[in-house]
Amino acid sequence: MSKGNIGVTSDNIFPVIKKFLYSDHEIFLRELISNAVDATTKLKTLSSVGEVKGDLGDLRVRVSIDKAKKTLTVSDHGIGMTAEEVDKYINQIAFSGAEEFLNQYKDKTEAIIGHFGLGFYSAFMVSKKVEIFSQSYKEDAKAVHWSCEGNPEYTMEDTIKSERGTDIVLHIDDEFSQYLEDATIEGLLKKYCKFLPVEIAFGKKKEWKDGKEVELDEENIINDINPAWTRKPADLKDEDYDKFYHELYPTQMDEPLFHIHLNVDYPFNLTGILYFPKIKSNLDVHRNKIQLYCNQVYVTDEVENIVPKYLTLLHGVIDSPDIPLNVSRSYLQSDNNVKKISGYITKKVADKLAELYKADKEDFAKKWDDIKMFIQFGMLTDEKFYEKAKDFALYKNLDGKYATLEEYKAQVKDAQTDKDGNLVLLYTNDPDAHYTYIERAKAKGYDVLLMDGELDVHAMSQAEQKSEEGKLRFVRIDSDTIENLIRKEETAKDTFSDEQKEGLRKAFEGLLPSAEDKLRYFVTCEAAAADALPVFLTQNEFMRRMKEMSAHQQGMSFYGQMPDQYNLVINTAHPLIQELVAKETSEQVEEEVEKKAEKEGEEPKKETVIKTVCKLEGEDERIKQLIDIALLASGQLKGEALAKFVNRSVELL
Ligand code: ADP
């Protein structure tokens, strides 16, 4: 038996392992099983090139718990290690990388926690003692037994081991007794080992028989050694992809909309399958995330720094040995390989979408509502994706017809270009609330888009900014009179004098239901059209949009805090308003002004007195009714005001 010191310079490395990696103890199992799988794969390789002769026999990796001895054992039938190799790989080298890393990040705990694998030594996170029993595949090699109790001293001696391969025996610390529970270990194996390329066995298969769980003879195999992403796309049918999707996310009931099989080997290695899910709620997005693997070993489902943010809405797997895992997250973002990978995935996703769109436009349109948020998110955050996606991003009108922006522009160009050459696209986010406005637009032969998605306002602003010479404008159907939204020729001038209009304005303003309403509704006069409502509400497109966008963006809270404001437009072209003014316009003012001037001993100025003023005396009820109708048409008449309106209407009848 030999004794020695593990080749590390810092004595305190073991406490450091325990302390620094506190939040991620469980990865020890992944590390040990990865080593076992590597040793098995190496053996297969050696056999395939003829260096290992004969039948390789049983190659399963087995994980077992001995509750009495408080041990957890990982056994493989891989290449094994000779005493020299244990000395070299375990005593000397294995640790140097870890030590270097720990020195570098001593003060940054969070940088270490996470993806950094300590390899074999992570076993000491949960064990008071670790033993290795190994028999190398090499002829004449003696089996070796290594043992270490979580300090820099180890012992090594010859031993007898009947089978080729390695057993790693962990004597679990009392503090970590959960790792002696079947359920915990099975859970971890399912998390980290589900798709490893060598079979992992844990206990026996169980079955329910007569209301009891009974053990079968058959071993319980944890993993699928040939997951779909490692196979050739040509060998897979749509059903296989769907099946694999459910293997990945057992609780997900819906089928994915479509998938993309990724496969590159230059300039980096990457395989994987991405799925477009039916996103029903935010919850799905957070639960079923893209899983990152490294040679079929599960690493993490925190892929934010590896794929662009909008792609994290997708589901699926990415497997790449070229993503550096043992570095801090902020470093990942600046890593060149990671940047290339992210660019590649963006391109693949965009190309696939373009291909689906070209292949079957109707089918693509059917899926649009489900993928829209994802594509808009991508277009808004990634210029390269925007460039590709603008050719298949769709807009839907109120008849449920879909078109790309270019197609749609061509369709409505003739009718909806205003006198200044701006193409005005009309939209609604609430067809019921905007019913009257929509009807008026349709009557003029205009088309109206349905834009009720979460990112629609942003998408429209982007399309406007990208349009040539800024000649494209989206306006919500209720943001002004339809005549003003798409101005065709100089709008008809009304016949009222400024004073008459001011009189009208004052009269209406004075009769708004409440004091707050004076801040909320800004009363104006406009000659809209004889067949429009006599009084109606509009809301400025710019202000409203800023407010909506501020809900999603930081630094825009100024807009978010502003109250909603509307224009209460008195339609001076409407017969009712004209009648009101005609009846009430008087020239009494002339006398009054004259009297006043006399009193003050002045000559009345003729030109100021001969003015017609709209006094609207005794018309309060009618005006109130007109205001209420405008509010009602916009769904803003509620509560007491609504009750009053109903009563007044009955009285008027
Ligand atoms: P890494 O796997 O990253 O190289 P580890 O500390 O996990 O680092 O292992 C160090 C080395 O020990 C491995 O590279 C391998 O040569 C050897 N080793 C570890 N476990 C086994 C095993 N089960 N069978 C054979 N060799 C092993």
Boltz pocket constraint, residues with backbone or C-beta under 6 A from the ligand:
constraints:
  - pocket:
      binder: B
      contacts: [[A, 31], [A, 32], [A, 35], [A, 36], [A, 39], [A, 76], [A, 78], [A, 79], [A, 80], [A, 81], [A, 89], [A, 90], [A, 94], [A, 95], [A, 118], [A, 119], [A, 120], [A, 121], [A, 166]]
      max_distance: 6.0
